[in-house]
Amino acid sequence: MAFIKPFKALRPKINLAEKVAALPYDVMSTGEAMQMAAGNPCSFLHISRPEIDLPGVDIHSDPVYRKGQETLSRFVAEAILEQDGEECYYVYRQKMGDIVQTGLVVCAGVDDYQDGTIKKHELTRADKEEDRVRHIDFLDANDEPVFYTYRNHPEISSLVGKAATAIPVYDFTTDDGVSHTLWVIDDRQTIAELTALFAVIPTLYVADGHHRSAAASRVRDMRKAANPGHSGKEEYNYFLTVIFPDNEMNIMPYNRVVKDLNGLSITEFMARLAEKFEISPLNSPLKPVHSHQFGMYLSGKWYELLPREGSFSEDDAVVRLDVSILQNNLLSPILGIRNPRTDQRIQFVGGIRGLDELMRMVDSGEYEVAFALYPTSMKELMELADADKIMPPKSTWFEPKLRSGLFVHLLK
């Protein structure tokens, strides 16, 4: 059963929340982070992406992690961030157009992650996991939340909704048009009721944040080993999480672009492709509207791709995923991308960037071909996680993204 606990959040002064709030560290390049933080000394990117203040330095070197630690300390010393005096839960609501998601900000337990109460659906990359381990360990804090979901529970929704009728502590809209609203739950009875309700939730699911979850687990094990008096109650046993009900989650496609055709001419590539897909030329860009439909942009033209009968098994829950169909029938056998987790010839493009971004990347000459996919569903994600199966990498892109900096969990 799921364990959650309240915590004393380190969070921005009310008048600084909008300046502090930043996109997650892993949805941008270093250059993009520098542009986003330019002229804003309060941007949380100075903590989550500290290399922006050390240009030219190896982003995985000690000076970078140490810079993040120093900047977090400065934010506290200058009262940009202040810690709550008592343990609370927090309600975080985001609105993007017609999409509204309201989550509960809590600390989840490393034990739940390690024993499988928290279900994963993707593998982590060793280099990215190590980066987050060092980042968290140097900061002595979980600076960015993990994004979890659970099967909707009416009583939880009722309590969270009631808390969201109070006056919020933060309420602002970011440049991308997403509104962010935060409430503090400091009522002891409500906290106890929410804790008890989650204690009967059998499973939490990682939506976004596999590397942060794995890193929190490793940091706990490191600190446990170094602490002869370890009791299991130390703050490093818990990590920062925002949990949303599954019926409010919004998954967008995670598209692909590839640098070259693996030595094939366009004619040869199309001939190989026709063995596994029905190909239809199009006069306009294609955003897939159903599963097993793909859009391909190549040499200034769009095509619809439909997998041929027999090219995949409908009986295998992983194999019938669109990301698997594309990988197993095209990316691997034709383009030679056998390990998309490590191959540098492929890049993944979040659906929020739209088809124009795919066209831009190919038209720039940096990439040869782009593929637009239909999004994986929440039902598919949860069923696969329940069966302890792993999706191919970059199967899901959730929007809106949580803003970092609105709450930080200190590890001591």
N, C-alpha and C positions, 0 to 999 in steps of 0.2 A: 504494500500500500504506500501511497505517496506521502513523503514527509516534507513539510514546508515549515519555515520559521520566520518570524519578523526580525528586523535588523535595524540598526541605527545608520541610516543612509547619510553619506556625505553628498550634499547637493548644493546647487547654486543659490545665491541670493535671488530673491524674486525678480529684481530688476535686471539681473544678468542671465537669466535662464536661456533666453533666446540667443544671446551671444555665445554662451558656452556650448549649447547643443550642437552636435555634429553627427554626420553620417557614420556608420560603422567603419572601422579601420580597413576592412577587407573588400570594400566596394569601389576603391579608387586606387590610382597609382600614387607614388610619392609626389610626382609633379602636380597631379590634380589636387592632392591634399595641400600642397604649398599654396596653390591658387585659392583654394577655399578658405584658408586661414589667413591669407594676406590682409594686413591692416587690422587684424582682430586678435590682440594678445590674450583674449579670454577664450578663444576657440579651444574646445577639448581636443582637437587634433594635435595640439602641442604636447598632449599627454599620450594619446592613443597612437599617434604617428610622430614620435619625437625626432625622427630623422629630418623632418622639415626644418628644424633649427640647427642642423649640423650638415649642411650641404657638402656632398663629396665623400662623406664617411660611409663605410660599409654599414648598411641598415641593420645587420645582425651582429654588430660588434658591441662590446660592453659600454663604450661611451654613449651609444644610442639609448640603451636600456637605462643607463644611469641618468641620462638627460630627462627621460620620462619621469623617473623618480624625483629628480630635483624640481621639475615643473609641477608635479602634483603637490609637493611640499610648499612650493611658492603659492599655488592657488589657495592652499589652506592658510598660509601665513598672511596673505593679502585679503582673506575673507571672501575670495571669489566663490569658494566652496566652504560650507559650514556643516558640521555634523549634528544630526538630531540628537536630543538628549535622552530619548527613550526608543525602545525597539518598536517599529511600526511596520504595517503593510502599506503599500501604495497602489493606487489605481492609475493606470496609464491608458488613455484613450487616444486613438489616432483616427483621423477622418481624411480620406482621399477620394474626392468625388462622392459617389454613392456608397463607397466602402467604409464601414465603421467597425473598428475592432477595439475591444476594451479588455485589457489584461490586468492581472494582479502581479505586482512586483514583490518578490519574495526571495528568500534564500532557499535553494534546494540542497539536498544532502548528497555528498560524494558517495556515501554508502548505497544510496538508491541508484546512482549511476553505475556503480561497480557490480551490483547484484542483478541488474537488468530491469528494475522497476522503471527506470528511465530508458526508453527504447531508442536505439539508433537506426538509421537507414542508410548511412554512408560510411565509408572508410575514411580515415584521416591520412594526410600526407605527413611524413615524418618531419620534414623541414618546417612546415607551417605549425605543426604541433609544438616542436621545440621552441620556435619563436614565441609562441604564446606562453609556454612554461616560463621562459626567461623574463618575459614582459611582466607577467603576474608576480613572479617571485621578486623581481627588483622593485616593483611598485608597492609590494606588500598589500595588494588590493585587487579585487575584480573590478576593473574599470569599465567594462562593457558587459551588458547582460546577454545571456543566452536566451533564445527565443523558443519556448516550448508550447505544446498544445495538449489538450485532453478532450475526451468525449464530453460534450456539453452536459452540465449538471444544473438543473433549474434552480436549486437552492443556492448554489454558488453564484449563479448569474443574478439572482435576486439580491443577495447581499452586496455584491460588487456594484450592481446598478443603484442600490440605495445609497451607497457611499458616494457615488458619482452625482448625487443630487445636491451635495454641499457646494460651498464656494471653493473652486479649485485654487491650488497654490501657484500653478503655472497654467497659462492658456495663451498660446501663440501659434502663428502660422508661418511655416518656413517658405523659402523662395520657390520650392517645387509645388506649393499649393496645399501641402499636407498640414492639417492642424494637429497640435499636440497639447493635451490637457492632462494635468496630474493632480490627484487628490491624495491626502494623507489619511490613513486609517490608524488612529491612535486610541480608539475605544477598546478597552481590554476585552469586553464581552464579544464584540465583533471579531476581534483577532482570534479569540479562542474558538468561536464558531467556525470561522474559515479554516483554521488549522484542523479542527475535527472533521469537517466535511471533506477536506483533501485526504485525510487519513483513510477514507473508504474508497478513494479513487485508485483503481488497481494499477494504472499505468500512465506515465507521462511520456510524451514523444518529442524528440528533438526535431524542431522544424528548421531552425537555422542556428548554427553555433556548435557543430561537432568538434571543431578544434579547440574552442574555448572550454567545452565540457571536458574533453580529454585532458587538457592542460590543467584544469582545476583539480582533476583527480590525481594527476602526477604531482602537483604542488603539495596536495594534502599528504601523499605518501612520503614525499621528501621531508616534510616538516614533522610528520609522525615519527619517522626514523631518527630524526635529530632531537627529539624531545623525550627524555627519559620519563617525564611526568605526564605523558600524553593521556588525556582522559576521554577523548572523543567529543568533547563539548567545545573545544576551541573553535574560533571563527574560521580557521582554515579548513575545517571539516565541511564547510558550506560554501556555496557560490551563488552569484547574482543571476537571477532568472526573472523573465516576464512570461507568465503563463496565460494563454488565450484559449477560449473554447473553440473546438474544431469548426463549428458552424459559422464562425466569423473570419476564418482564415481565407486569404486570397493568394492562390498560387498562380504565377505567371510562367510563360515558357522560358526555358534556358536554352538559347540558341547557340549555334556553333559557327565558327569561321575557321578555314584551313588555309595555310600559307601557300600550298602548291598542290598539284595533281599527282604527286608521287612519280614524276617522270613520264606520265602519260600525256599524249596530245589530247585536245578537247574531244576529237573524234573517237580516239581509243577509250577515253574515260566514259563517254556517253554510251558506247557499245557495251562496256563492262556493266555500267549502271542498268542498262535495259534488261540484263539477265535477271535482276532481282526486283526491279521497279517498273511500273507502267509510267511513262514520261509524257507529259502534256505541256507544250509551250503555252505561255500566257502573255497577255498584253499589259498586265498590271501586277504589282507585288501581291504575294499570297501570304496572308496570315491564316494558318490552318484553323478550321472551325470544328474539326472532330478528330478523334484519335486515328492513328495510322494514316494521316495525311501530312505531307511535308512540302514546304516551299524551298526551292533551291534558286540561288542567284549566282549566275556564272556568265562572265564575259558580257555584262550589260543586259542580260535577259533573265526573266523569271520562268520557272518551270514548276508544275505540280508533280510530285512523286507519290505513287501509291504502291505499297509492297505487293508483290505478286503472291498468289496463293501458294502456300507451301514454303514460303521464305522464312517463316517463323512459326513457333508452336503457340497456339492460343491456350494450351493447357498449363503452360509455365508462367507463373505470375510475374517473374522477372523478365523473361525472354519476350513477353508480349508488350512490355513497356515501349513506348515510342523511342525513348533514348536508347534502349537495347536494340530495337530493330535497326535504327540508323547505325549504331556502332557495329553490330554483327554482320550487317549486309553491305555496308558501304565504307564506313570510316576505317575499319580494320582490314578487310580483304582487298579493297580497291585502293584506298589512300594510304595504307600501311600504318595507320595509327592504332597500334595494338594495345598501348597503355595510355589512355587519355589523361590519367592522373599525372603523368610525368612527361609526356611528349610535348615538346616546345613548339610543334608545328600547328597545334590547335589552340584556339582560344574560345572562351565561353562568354556569351553576351547576354546579360539579364534582359528579360522581356520588356522591362520598363523603358529600355532605350529604343524600342520599336524597330520596324523594318528599315527605316531610313538609316539607322546606324549600321546595319548589315551592309546596305548598299554603299555607304560611305567607306567602310573598311575595305570592301572589295575594289571599289572604284579608285581608291588611293594607290592601288598596286601592292599594298603590303600583304594582302590576302587574295587568294585566287577564287575561292568559292565560299558561299555562306548557305546555311541551312536553318530554316525557320520551323519550329516544332509546335505541337499542341501541348499545353501544360499537363503535367502529371496531376492526378486528382488527390485530394486528401484521403479518400477511401483507399486508393492504391497505396499511398504512403503508410497508412496505419495498418492495413492488412499485411503488408510486407514486413513492417517492423514487428508486428505481433508474431509473425512466423520466424523471426530472427533472420530474415533475409536481407541482403544488402543490395541497394540500387546502384546502378552505374554512377560515377561521379557527375556532379552538376546536373542532377535530375530535377531539382526544384529551385525556383526563385520566388521568394515571398516579398510582397509589397503590401502596405508601405513598410519601409525599414524602420527599426527602432532607432531613435536618436540616442547617441552616447552622451554622457556627461550630466544627465538629469538625476542620476543616482549612482553612487559608488559604494561598494562593500569593502570595508577595511578588514584585513585578515587577522587583526589583533586589536 
